[in-house]
Amino acid sequence: MHAARPERGVERGSALLLSLFLVLVLAGLSSALVSTSLFRQSTARALQEHERAYERALAALDVALFELNTSSDTGTDGIGNVAATIAGGDLQVVITPPFAGPAQYTLQVVGGFGPAREGLRVVVATDAELSSGLFGRDSIAMSGGFSVDSYHSGAGTYASQVSGDHAGETGHITSNGDITAGGGIVYGDATPGPGFQVLHPEKVMGATAPAAEARAIDPYVYVPPIGSSGPWTGAGSISTGTYRYDTLTLGSSDVLTINGDVTLYVDDKFTASGSSAIVLSSGATLTIHHGASDFTVSGGGVINPDEAPSRLALFSASLKKLTLSGGAAFFGQVYAPEAEFVSSGGSHLYGSFVTRRANLSGDGGLHFDTSLGAGSAAGGFRVRFAQEAKAL
């Protein structure tokens, strides 16, 4: 006996249902592919818009600096303020406080292109505001044989400018509080805050009179522009680009090599201890933005073979300690207005330093690179520091 065959109508119905199902699946896949393509196009367009917005922000900054350095207003909104529309985008700069001659100013810069907005917060100052190798807002204390002098990195190495036991005599240090010059010699002025004094003034080769008014400095606000890649631990190398890590830890004999132009954001603790070292390749630049907790570089330190302080910049929002110690020389610029700056041992520091409090001891020294305070334009204004900021 043979099994009964199904009706042909049933077979046709099943085939029709299967065909409809396949059509729906293919339609869904097609829709997904179209959506993915549209998303990619939208993302690429958004990136291009942000790049163009950033270009306009830089153009706005150039206009503002031109106005400051020529003491002229290209518009009708006051020197240092800019508002314009250019090539399908817009740019704006707002200066605070209002321009009133040589001083320190903050520029809020915004560039726009389509819906994209990019912002910068830039602090500019004149030569007079940048003529101090060390500013310790609350106090400066020196002990041991620690001394201060100056040199100009554009005129050759520090060693080539030494005569006797020091180089230049414009190694000025300033504070809004007391200055204790209990270490070696200060070859320059030591300027305490109004109503404060220099202890051991005989150690100072320049003036020791207090300032007429306290110096106001801007805080550094840590605003990383990218997401974190987690913690960095151990040896490695970093090439040109912008990077962000939760923490950075080098120990033992770890070596971190910097190639090209690197911007590094570290959210929390930054530690290079033991015989570890951060090594800048010749011609490389390193800008470090530090968020919180302690910043410590000891042992092998930061090796800058070009011996150019302009190639290394550190901006820190830390309320804790910033320690540069050990026998390695440090060539760089430090802006950490809320941190306690500690240097001990035989550390020699080349560049310029802004901190809340400075405690310097041992047989090392601070050598102010006066080229960092030299303005390149007629008005002498130059960027003290800059950071990306939210564009409102």
N, C-alpha and C positions, 0 to 999 in steps of 0.2 A: 504494500500500500504506500502511495506517495503522499508526502505532506502537502497540505493545501497551500497554493500560492496566494500571496496577498494581492489585493486588488490593485490594478495599475493606477488608479486615482490616488491611492495611499502612497505609492512609490513617487508619483509626481509631486505630491504635497511635501514629502520629506525632502526631496531635492530642492524644492522652492524655498523651504525654510533654511536649508544649508546655504543656498545662494545668498539669501537675504542676510544671514549671519556674516558671511564672508564680505559682503558689500559694506556692512556696518563696521566691521573690523578695519577694512581698508580705508574707509572714510575717517575713522578715528586716528589711524596712523598718519594719514595725510594731514589731518588737522593738527596733530601733535608736531609733525615736521614743519608745518607752516608757522606754528606758534614758536617753535625753537628758533627758526630762522628770523622771525620778527624780533624775538628777544635779543638775539645776537646783534642784529642791526641796531636796535634801540640802545644796547649797551655800548656798542662802538661809537654811536653818535653822541651819547652822553659823555664818554671819555674825551672825545674830540672837543666837545663844548667846554668841558672843565679845563682842558689844556689851553684853549683860546682865552678863557676867563683868566687863567693864571698869567698868561702873556700880557693881558691888559692891566692886571694888577702891577706887574713889574714896570710897565710903561707909565702908569700913574705915579709910582715911586720915583722914577727918573724925573718926571716933571716937577714933583714936589722938591726933590733935591736941587734941581736947577734953580727953582725960586729961592730956596734958602741960601744957596751959594752966591746968588747974584743980588739978593735982597730986592727982588722984583716980583710983581704979581702978573702972571700971564693971563689972568682972568679978572674978575671983580669980587672975588670971595676971600681975599686976604692971602698973604704970603704963606705958602705951605699947604693951603687948601686947594683941592683940585676937584672939578666936576665936569665931565665931558662925555660925549658919545663919539665913538670912533669905530669905523669898519664893522658895523652891525653889533657892536657891544658898547658897554659903558664902563667908566672908571671913576673912582672917587677916592680922595684922601682928606681926612680930617686931622688937623694938628692940634695937640694940647701940650702945654698951655698956648694961647695965641702968641704968634711970633713977636719977639721983642728984642732981637739982636742975638749975639752969641750966648748960648745956653744949651741945656739938654731938652729935647722934645720927643714926644711919642706921636707916631704917625699911624693912624688906623687906615689901612689901604684895602680897597675892594675893587675887584675887576669882575665884570659880568659879560656873559655871552649867551644869548637865549635864556633858558631857565637856570643855567649854571652860574654859581657865584663862588669866587675864591677870595679869601681874605688873608692879610698879613698884618702883624703888629710889629712895628719897627721903631727902635729907639736910635735917635741920631744925636750927636753932640759935637761941639767945637773942640779945637785943640786945647783950649783952656780947661775944658771939662775932662779931658783925657790925658792930662799932664802928670798924673800920679801913677806910680808903678804899683802901689798897694793902697787900697781903701778898705779899712776895717770899720764898719759903721759904728759899732759899740765901743771897740777898743783895739789897740795893737800892743802886744807884749813881745819883746825880744830878749833873749838871754843867751848865755854861752858866748860863742864867738860869731854869732850870726850877724852879717853885715848887709848893707844895701848900697848899690851904685847903679850906673846906667851905661847903656851902649846903644848903638844904632845898627840893627842887623843888615841894613842896606849898605853899610860901609865896610862889611867884612865880619869875621867871627869876633866873638867877645874877646878871645885871647889876643887877637891882633890889636885890640884897642886898650889893653891893659898897660898902665904905666905905674911902676912901683907895685903897690898892693891893691890897686883898684883901677877901674876904667873911668867912665864919665862921672860927673858930679851933679847930675840932675835926677838922682834916684829918690824922688820925692815920695813921701808916705803921708796919708791923711786919715783922719778919723773924726767922728762926731763926739768922741769921748776922749779919754786919756790915751797917751802914747808912752809906753815904757821902753826907752832905748837902753836897756841894760845889757845888751850883747856887744857886738862889734861896733863898727862905725857906720853911721848913716851919711853917705856922701850925697847930700841933698837936703831939702827942707823936711821938717817933721811938723805937720800942722794939726794940732788937736782941735776939738770942737769948741764952740763958744763957752767960756767959763771953765774949760778943762786945761790941762797942762801936759808938758813933756817932762817925764821923770828921767833923770840923768841927761840933762840937755848938753852936757859936755861931750857926749857921744855923737852929737849932731853937728855936721860941718856947715849946714845952712841955717835958715831961719827956724825959730821955734814958736813964733807968736800964734795964738789961737785964731781960728777962722772967725770972720765977722758973723757968719750965720751957718747953721747946720746944712749939710748937703743932702738933698733928697734924691733917692735913687728908686727906679722902678723895680717892682718885684719881677721875678721870672715865673711865668705861668706855664706849666708843663701841659702841652696839648699835642699828643702824638697823632699824626695824620693817618696812620695805618694800624691794622690789627697786629696783635702780638704773635710771634712764632713760638712762644713758650720760653723756658729758660735756656741760656747759653752756658755750657759747662765744658771746659777743656780747650785744648789747642785747636787751631783751624786757621782759615783765611777768609777774608771778606773783600769782595771787589766792588767797584763803583755801583752805588745805589743807596736806597734808604731802607733801613732795617729796624725792627722793634722786637725787644725781648723782655720777658718778665724780670729777670735778673741776669747778671753776667758774673761768672765765677771762673777765675784762673788760679790754679795752685801749682805747687811743686815747680816743675820746669816747663809748664805750658807756655806756648808762644802763640799769640794772635797776630797774624800778619794783615796789614791794611794795604790794599792795592787800589790805586785810582782815587776818586773822590767819594768818600763814604760818609753818610749821615746815619748816626746810630742813636736810637731811642731805647733807654733802659728804665723800666717803670720803677724798680725798687733797688735793692742792694747791688752795688757795683764793687767787685773785689778782685784785685790782682795782687796776690801775695806770694810769699816764698821767693823763689828765683824766677817766677813767671815774668813775662814781658809782653807789652804791646809794641809791635814794630811797624813803623810806617815805611813803606818802600819809598825810594827816592822819587820825589815829585808828588807823592800822595798827600791828600788832605783828609783830616778826620774831624768831624763835628759831632760832639756827644751831647745829647739832651738827657738829663737825668731827672727822674721824678721824685723819689723819696728815699728815706733811710740813708745809711752811710755810703760814702763814696771813698774807697781806699785803693791807693796805688802805692805799693812798696816793692822792695826787692829789686827786680830788674827794671821796674818802672815803664815809662813810655819812651821808646827809642826813636828819636826823630833825626835821621842821619843828615838831613839838610840843615839842621840846627836853626830852623825858621819858626819862631813862635806863631807866625801867621798861618801855619799849616795845621795847627791844632787848636780847637776851641771847645771849651766845656761850659755848658749852661746847666745849672742845677737848681731845682726847687726844694732841695733838702733842707729840713729844719735841724738836721743833726750834724755829724762831723764829715768834713772833707779832708782827707789825710793824704799828703804827698810826702813820703819819707824814703829812707834808704840812700844808697850811694849814687843812684842814677840821676843824671841831669834831666830836668823837665823843661821843655820848650813849648809854651802855649799861652793861651788867654783863658782866664777863668772868670766866670760871672756867676757867683753863688751868693746872692745878697742876704740869704737867711741861714747860711751854714757857718759853723765854726771851723775855721781853717787851721789845720795843724801841720807843721813841718818840723821834722827833727832829724837827728843824725847828721850826716854830711850832705844833705840835699842842697843842690843848687838849682834855683828856679829862674828861668829866663822868660820874660814876657810881661804880662800885666794881670792884676788880681783884684777882684771886688768880692768882699765877704762881709758877714755880720761881725765876726770877731776873728782876730788873727793871733795865733800863738806860735812863735818861731824860735826854735832853739837849736843848739848844736853848733858845729863849725861850718855850716853851709852859708848860703847867701841868696839874696834876691837881686836880680839884675834886670832893671826895667829897660825894655826895648822901646826906645823913644819913637821908633818908626810906626808903632801902633797908634800913636797920637797925632800923626801927621796927616792933615787933610789934603786931599788930592785936588780939590777945586779952590777957586778964589776965596770963597767964604770959609773954608776950613771945616765944613760939616762932613762927617762920615758916619756910616752905620755902626752903632755900638753893638747892637744885636738885633736879630730878627727872628720871628717865629710865625708859623701859620696860625691863623686865628679864624674863628667862626665868622662867616660873612652874613650879616643880618640884612 
